[in-house]
Amino acid sequence: MANRAPRRTDGLSKEVIVQAAAAILDGGGEAALTFRALTARLATGYGAIYHHVANKSDLLAAATDAVIGGVLGDAVVEAEPREALRTVSLGLFDAIDAHPWVGAQLYREPWRPALLEIYERIGGLLVALDVPGRALFDAAGALVNYVLGVAGQNAANARLAAADGDREAFLGAVAARWASLDPDEYPFVHQAANQLREHDDREQFLAGVDLFLAGIATLR
């Protein structure tokens, strides 16, 4: 009889299961997360996992809740709401960069705590900035969509750059193509080629947040 892998002897909590699931997702994406892979990683049986999570969808949602909860829990909400919004936004950007699967999951089940907590935190800070009630829903939606959309696109670009070698080489190749375009047909793109090559993703992201904050200041 073939030797079986030893089973774990300590207790298995939902937190431990979610952490293991997140590690699998980080390493191989959503397709890599199977209950077979999870039982192997945790050295346990299916029953022990199903005792805590109902199915893969439930597990994905719980892992997403844990990542976003960590971001919002770690983010220091400063007395000045503008800086707090920048801190929360950048924390979300970095979290989705580190865990690319989170962005898609947030929109898949928008009634889950993760997205609700994002809206609550950002909406509350916009209230603190005296955004009028008539514009509050639109302002919160615009900022949340900007943060999550740009973060998701950045994560996708990072995976593409990794597949092609590295970020610097990837951006250099794209910038070279932009620079070779006819400046009469594509004047802005041609001019922006050098900035594309040298830009910092996080700085550009925060510049967008600052543009948004400058815009909502006119609503007061």
C-alpha positions in Angstrom: 0.0 0.0 0.0 1.3 3.4 -0.9 2.3 5.7 1.9 -0.2 8.4 2.6 0.8 11.9 3.5 0.6 12.5 7.3 -2.6 14.3 8.4 -2.3 17.4 10.5 -2.9 17.0 14.2 -3.7 20.6 15.2 -7.1 22.2 14.9 -8.2 23.6 11.6 -9.8 27.1 11.7 -11.5 29.0 9.0 -8.7 31.6 9.2 -6.1 29.0 8.5 -8.1 27.7 5.5 -8.5 31.2 4.1 -4.8 31.9 4.5 -4.0 28.7 2.6 -6.5 29.5 -0.1 -5.0 33.0 -0.5 -1.5 31.6 -0.9 -2.8 29.2 -3.6 -4.5 32.1 -5.4 -1.4 34.3 -5.2 0.7 31.5 -6.7 -1.5 30.3 -9.5 -4.7 32.4 -9.8 -8.3 31.3 -9.4 -7.8 28.2 -11.6 -5.3 26.8 -9.1 -7.7 27.0 -6.2 -9.3 23.6 -5.9 -10.4 21.7 -2.8 -7.9 18.9 -3.8 -5.0 21.4 -3.8 -6.3 22.9 -0.5 -6.5 19.6 1.3 -3.0 18.7 0.1 -1.6 22.0 1.3 -3.4 21.7 4.7 -2.8 18.0 5.1 -6.4 17.4 5.9 -9.6 15.9 4.5 -12.4 17.4 2.6 -14.8 17.2 5.5 -12.6 19.4 7.7 -12.7 22.2 5.0 -16.4 21.9 4.2 -17.1 22.3 7.9 -15.9 25.9 7.6 -16.7 26.9 3.9 -19.6 25.8 1.7 -17.9 25.8 -1.7 -15.2 27.5 -3.8 -17.3 30.6 -4.3 -17.6 31.0 -0.5 -13.9 30.4 -0.1 -13.0 33.1 -2.7 -15.3 35.6 -1.0 -13.8 34.8 2.4 -10.3 35.2 1.1 -11.2 38.6 -0.5 -12.9 39.8 2.7 -9.7 38.9 4.6 -7.4 40.9 2.2 -9.6 43.9 2.1 -10.3 43.8 5.9 -6.5 43.8 6.4 -6.1 46.9 4.2 -8.9 48.8 5.9 -7.8 47.7 9.3 -4.2 48.7 8.8 -5.0 52.0 7.1 -4.5 54.8 9.5 -7.5 57.2 9.2 -5.8 60.5 9.8 -7.7 63.5 11.2 -7.5 65.1 7.8 -9.8 63.1 5.5 -8.1 64.0 2.3 -4.9 62.3 3.4 -6.9 59.4 4.8 -8.5 58.9 1.4 -5.1 58.8 -0.2 -3.9 56.3 2.3 -6.9 54.0 1.9 -6.8 54.3 -1.9 -3.1 53.4 -2.1 -3.6 50.5 0.3 -6.2 49.1 -2.0 -4.0 49.6 -5.0 -1.1 47.8 -3.3 -3.4 44.9 -2.1 -4.7 44.2 -5.6 -1.2 44.4 -7.0 -0.1 41.8 -4.5 -3.3 39.7 -4.9 -4.6 40.2 -8.5 -7.6 37.9 -8.0 -9.1 40.2 -5.5 -10.2 42.9 -8.0 -12.4 40.5 -10.1 -13.9 38.9 -6.9 -15.0 42.3 -5.5 -17.3 43.0 -8.5 -18.5 39.4 -8.7 -20.4 39.6 -5.5 -20.9 43.3 -4.6 -23.1 42.5 -1.6 -20.2 40.9 0.2 -18.5 42.7 3.2 -15.3 43.5 1.2 -16.9 45.9 -1.3 -19.4 47.2 1.2 -16.6 48.1 3.7 -14.7 49.9 0.9 -17.8 52.0 0.1 -18.4 52.7 3.8 -14.8 53.9 4.4 -14.6 56.0 1.3 -18.1 57.3 1.6 -17.5 58.3 5.2 -14.4 60.2 4.3 -16.2 62.0 1.5 -18.8 63.1 4.0 -16.0 64.4 6.2 -14.8 66.4 3.2 -18.3 68.1 3.1 -19.3 66.6 -0.3 -23.0 67.6 -0.5 -25.5 64.8 -0.3 -26.8 65.2 -3.8 -23.3 64.5 -5.2 -22.2 61.9 -2.6 -23.3 58.8 -4.3 -21.7 59.8 -7.6 -18.5 60.9 -6.0 -18.1 57.7 -4.0 -18.9 55.6 -7.1 -16.4 57.5 -9.2 -13.6 57.2 -6.7 -14.2 53.5 -5.9 -14.4 52.6 -9.6 -11.2 54.6 -10.3 -9.3 52.9 -7.5 -10.4 49.4 -8.2 -10.3 49.8 -12.0 -6.8 51.2 -12.1 -5.6 48.8 -9.5 -7.0 45.8 -11.5 -5.5 47.1 -14.8 -2.2 47.6 -13.1 -2.2 44.1 -11.8 -3.0 42.8 -15.2 -0.3 44.8 -16.8 2.2 43.5 -14.2 1.3 39.9 -15.1 1.7 40.7 -18.8 5.1 42.4 -18.2 6.3 39.4 -16.2 5.3 37.1 -19.0 7.4 39.3 -21.4 10.4 39.5 -19.1 10.3 42.5 -16.8 8.4 45.8 -16.4 11.2 48.1 -17.6 11.7 46.1 -20.8 8.0 45.9 -21.4 7.4 49.6 -21.0 10.5 50.4 -23.1 9.1 48.3 -25.9 5.7 50.0 -25.8 7.3 53.5 -25.5 9.5 52.7 -28.5 6.4 51.9 -30.5 4.7 55.0 -29.4 7.7 57.2 -30.2 7.8 55.7 -33.7 4.2 56.8 -34.5 3.5 59.7 -36.8 3.5 62.8 -34.5 1.0 64.5 -36.8 -1.5 61.6 -36.5 -0.8 60.9 -32.8 0.7 64.1 -31.3 -0.2 63.4 -27.6 0.9 59.7 -27.7 4.1 60.5 -29.5 4.9 63.2 -26.9 4.0 60.9 -24.0 6.3 58.1 -25.0 9.2 59.2 -22.7 6.9 59.6 -19.7 5.4 56.1 -20.3 8.9 54.6 -20.2 9.8 56.3 -16.9 6.6 56.7 -15.0 6.0 55.1 -11.6 2.6 53.3 -11.4 1.9 54.2 -7.8 2.8 57.9 -8.2 0.6 58.0 -11.3 -2.2 56.3 -9.4 -2.0 58.8 -6.6 -1.9 61.7 -9.1 -5.3 60.5 -10.3 -6.6 60.4 -6.7 -5.4 64.0 -6.2 -7.2 65.1 -9.4 -10.3 63.5 -8.1 -10.0 65.3 -4.8 -9.4 68.6 -6.5 -12.5 68.1 -8.5 -14.8 67.3 -5.5 -13.5 70.4 -3.7 -15.5 72.4 -6.3 -18.7 70.7 -5.1 -18.8 72.2 -1.7 
